[in-house]
Amino acid sequence: MKQPDFKDLILFEDDDFVVINKPPFLATLDERVGNAPNILRLARQYHPDMQACHRLDKETSGALALAKNPEAYRHLSMQFENRQVQKLYHAVAWGVHQFDNKLVDRSIETTTKGKARLAYKGKPAETYFTTLETFARHTLVQCVPITGRMHQIRLHLMYLQAPIVNDTLYGGEEFYLSSLKKRFNVKEGDVEQPFIKRFALHAARLIFTRLNDEEITVEAPYPKDFRVLVDVLQQNR
């Protein structure tokens, strides 16, 4: 994967914070294995004191906030800890669903294999879901997590029997264009590839307060793969 130019990712910047539109397939922090590039390394080439105030899964795209100094990092970290940051995600889920600010209140615990599960003895987790648009076999869902547990949105959508497209870890099947287009042909000798190469989850909006208590709202446009997926579903209702 070609390494992006950090400047090209910036959606908002002031003296204390940078909010970027994180591309998919790039981890927020160092991974346990290997020496692959990540957002924090790129950020520190841009500003040496940068810290990530939260993280997004490697495959998740969208709004990610970083702090340029320790005071800013503490300020935003406390907002996350006190659930004062408003996070809004979009997901393309399997099935046709009508969610109207539907609350899922199911506890989550992490397992030793980098996976999480719903568990009564886990940590409390709450997410609100609202249908934005329905298609022939899929739904574009707005997801507003109140807590920030590992894989929370993915698990809660699985619980609603609306797993995210391509989220094979949590029940979401891969999506193939041939399932929509009857006349879709693959070249002889080729094998059809999934239409999107990651689970379809995007952090679309982030709202937090700056050090002077001014509220900031940052919107993150869809990356190409997510935008094209939604376009194709809209064109083939």
N, C-alpha and C positions, 0 to 999 in steps of 0.2 A: 504494500500500500504506500502511495506517495505521501510523504510527510507534509502536512499543511503548513502554511505560513501563519504563525500565531496572530499577526495583525489582521489577517483576513477573517479571523473567527470572531473578532470583537464586536459585540452588540452595544455595549455601554462601558464607559470608562470615566472615572474622576480621579482625584488625588489618592483615594483610598481603595477603590474597588475596580475590578474588571469583570464583566459578565460576557461570556463567550457563547457561541452556538457550537457546542461540542459535536464533532462529526462521529458517526458510528465507527466501530472497530478500533477505537483508540481509548485505552484505559485512562482513568483519571489520575491514578497514582501508580507507583511501581507494582508490578505483579510479582507473585512469589517466585516464578520461574522465568529465566531468561532476562534479556536486557533490552526489551522492546521500547520504542519511544512511547511517551505518555504525555498527558496534558501538563502535568506539573513541571516536567523537564522543559517542555517548550515554553511554558510561562516564565520560567526562571531565566531563560535566555533573553526574554523580553524585559523582565524586571527581576533582579536577583533575590528579592525578599518575598516573592509571591508564595502564598499558601492557598490550598484548596479549602474552601469553607464547608464543602459537602462533596458528595461524589455521585456520579451516575454510572450505572453498569456499562461495561465496555461496549455493548451493542446498542445501548440507548443513546439517542442524539438529543441535542437541545440545550436549554439555558443552564449554564454552570457558573457559579460565582466564585471568584478568587479575591483574596485580600492582598494589598501591597505592603502592609505594615502590621506589626503585632496588635496595635490598638484596634485597627479595622477588623482583624481576624477574630479577636475576642468579642467585638461588638456583634458581628454577624453570627458567630458560633453560638452566642447566648440566645440570639433570636431563634436559631434552629432548635436549640435545646428547649426553649420555652414555647415552641410551636407557634411562633409569631410570624414566621416566613410562610407566605402563601405560594404553594407549588401547584401547577396545573399541567397535566399531561394529556396527550391524545394517543389513543391506541386503536388499531384495527383488529377487531375481534371476530372470531368465527361465530356464525349464527346471527339471526335477526332478533334484536332485543330492544325493548322500550324501557329504558331506565330513566327515571325522573328524580334526580338527586337521591338515588338509592344508596343507603348506607350499608356497608359490610363491616361488621364489628367482630372480627375473628382473630384471635391471638396467633402469633407466629413464633416459631423457634428455629434457630439455625442448626444444621447438622454438620458433621465433620467433613463433608465432601463438597463444600462450597454451594450447598443447596439449602433451602429452607422448606418448612412445612407448617401447615395449620396444626396447632396443638393447644389444648385447653390450658396446659401449664406454661405456655409460651408467654412472650411479652405482648401487651395489648396493642392492637393495630386496627386503625379505622380508615376507611376510604369511602368517598362519595363518588357515585358514577351517574353520568347523564348521557343519554343518546344524543349525538349531534346529527347523525345521518344514517339511514339504513340503505342497504344494497340488496342484491339478489340473495346472497348467502352470508353477508358480512355486515358489521356495524362499526361505524366510527364513534368511539366512546371518549367522552371527557372524563378524566380521572383526577380527583382532588384528594391526595393523601393528607390526613391530619397528623399521623405519626410517620416515622421514617424507618420502618423495618426492612430488613434485607428481602428483596424480591416481592415487596408488599403488593404492588398493583398487579403483578403477574399472578400471584397466588390468589388474590381476592377475585380476579376475573375468572380464574379457573373454578373457584368456588361457585361463581354465578353461572357456570357452564357456558362461559364466553371467553375461552382461552384466546390469547393473542396469536395472530397469524405468525407462523414460523417459530413459536415458542415451544419447541419440542420437549423442553425440560418440564414444562407444566401443562401438557396436554394440547398444545396448539399445533395443528398440522401445517406442513409446508403448503404454500399456495402456488399453483401452476396455471399459467395463462390458458392452457388447453381445457381447463375446467370451465372456463367462461366462453371460449370461442370454439364452436363446433368445427370450423374449417381450419383450425390451427394445425399447421404441419411442421414437424421437425425435419431438418435436413437428414438425408439418409446417412446412417453411421453415427449421427449425433444423439445424445440423450438430453431430453428437456431438463433445464435447470429451474429451480425454484425462482419465482418472479422477484422476490426480495430475499437477500442473503442473510438476513438477521431478523430477530423478532421485531414486530412493527410497533415500537413504543418511542414517543418523542416528548421531551419536556418543553412544552409550548410557551409557558409563562412563569415568571418568577417575580414576586413582590416582596420587598424588604425595605428597611429604613436605613438611611445613611447616618453618619455620626452626628449630623445636625438634626436628626429625627425627621428629615424629609423623606416621604415615601417614594420609592422608585418602582416602576413597573417595566419589566423588560419582556418583550415578545420575541420568540425565536421562530423564524420561518422554517417550514419543513425542508429537510435536505432532499436532494433529487430522488433518492430511492423511495422515500415515504410519499412524496408529492406525486410521483408517477403511479404508485400503487393506488392512491386515492382517485387519481384521474381515471385510471383503467376501470375501477369499480363503478365510478359515476357513469362512464360511457357504456357500461354493459349491465345495466340494471335488469 
